[in-house]
């Protein structure tokens, strides 16, 4: 339980230092989703491509994040290390999917009704 609380506190402190970027990201997502929902009535059409983007983002994060922190996958010795890495990868994948879905839905061709 302590590790979960510690991770939440660390995430909060990082968010406090990066809040302008987080606000900009949220505004970008709102604009993309607003435009996509107005233009593409079949917004679910981009779901398959969005899942691919999410998986690729998660895999890329798992493979590159330890290197960016001057570590390696071999240094992940116990479960909380892996949980933190996989949690970060899931967050990155979620953000990638949040931004990719309206773009991919907008690229789908309209079907004649």
C-alpha positions in Angstrom: 0.0 0.0 0.0 2.9 2.3 0.8 4.2 2.0 -2.8 0.9 3.0 -4.3 0.6 6.1 -2.1 4.2 7.0 -2.9 3.6 6.6 -6.6 0.5 8.8 -6.4 2.4 11.5 -4.5 5.3 11.4 -7.1 2.8 11.6 -9.9 1.1 14.6 -8.3 4.4 16.4 -7.8 5.4 15.8 -11.4 2.0 17.0 -12.5 2.4 20.2 -10.5 5.7 21.0 -12.3 4.3 20.2 -15.7 0.8 21.7 -15.4 1.1 24.1 -18.3 1.9 21.2 -20.6 -1.0 19.1 -19.1 -3.4 22.0 -19.7 -2.3 22.4 -23.3 -2.6 18.6 -23.8 -6.1 18.6 -22.4 -7.1 21.6 -24.6 -5.7 19.9 -27.6 -7.7 16.7 -26.8 -10.9 18.7 -26.3 -10.4 20.5 -29.7 -9.6 17.2 -31.5 -12.6 15.4 -30.1 -15.0 18.3 -30.7 -14.0 18.6 -34.3 -14.0 14.8 -34.8 -17.5 14.4 -33.3 -18.9 17.2 -35.5 -17.3 15.9 -38.7 -17.3 12.2 -38.4 -20.6 10.7 -37.3 -18.9 7.2 -37.5 -16.2 8.1 -35.0 -15.9 4.4 -33.9 -14.3 3.6 -37.3 -10.9 4.7 -36.1 -10.9 2.3 -33.1 -8.8 -0.4 -34.7 -6.0 2.0 -35.7 -6.2 3.6 -32.3 -5.6 0.3 -30.5 -2.5 -0.2 -32.7 -1.2 3.2 -31.8 -1.8 2.5 -28.1 0.1 -0.8 -28.2 3.0 0.7 -30.1 3.2 3.6 -27.7 3.2 1.3 -24.7 5.9 -1.0 -26.2 8.0 1.9 -27.1 7.7 3.4 -23.6 8.6 0.1 -21.9 11.7 -0.2 -24.1 12.9 3.4 -24.0 12.0 4.7 -20.6 14.6 2.8 -18.6 17.3 4.1 -21.0 16.1 7.7 -20.6 16.5 7.3 -16.9 20.0 5.9 -17.3 18.9 2.4 -16.3 18.0 -0.7 -18.1 15.3 -3.4 -18.1 17.8 -5.7 -16.3 17.7 -3.3 -13.3 14.0 -3.9 -12.7 14.4 -6.3 -9.8 11.0 -6.5 -8.1 7.3 -6.1 -8.7 6.9 -2.4 -7.8 9.6 -1.5 -10.4 7.7 -3.4 -13.1 4.4 -2.0 -11.9 5.7 1.5 -12.2 7.1 1.0 -15.6 3.9 -0.7 -16.9 1.8 2.0 -15.3 3.7 4.7 -17.0 3.5 2.8 -20.3 -0.2 2.5 -19.9 -0.5 6.2 -19.2 1.5 7.1 -22.3 -0.6 4.6 -24.4 -3.8 6.2 -23.1 -2.7 9.7 -24.0 -1.5 8.5 -27.5 -4.9 6.8 -28.0 -6.8 9.9 -26.7 -5.1 12.0 -29.4 -5.0 9.4 -32.2 -8.6 8.3 -32.1 -10.2 11.5 -33.4 -7.5 11.9 -36.0 -7.9 8.4 -37.3 -11.7 8.6 -37.2 -11.5 11.8 -39.3 -9.4 10.0 -41.9 -12.0 7.3 -42.4 -14.0 7.5 -45.6 -17.6 8.3 -45.3 -19.9 5.4 -46.3 -22.8 6.3 -48.5 -26.1 6.0 -46.6 
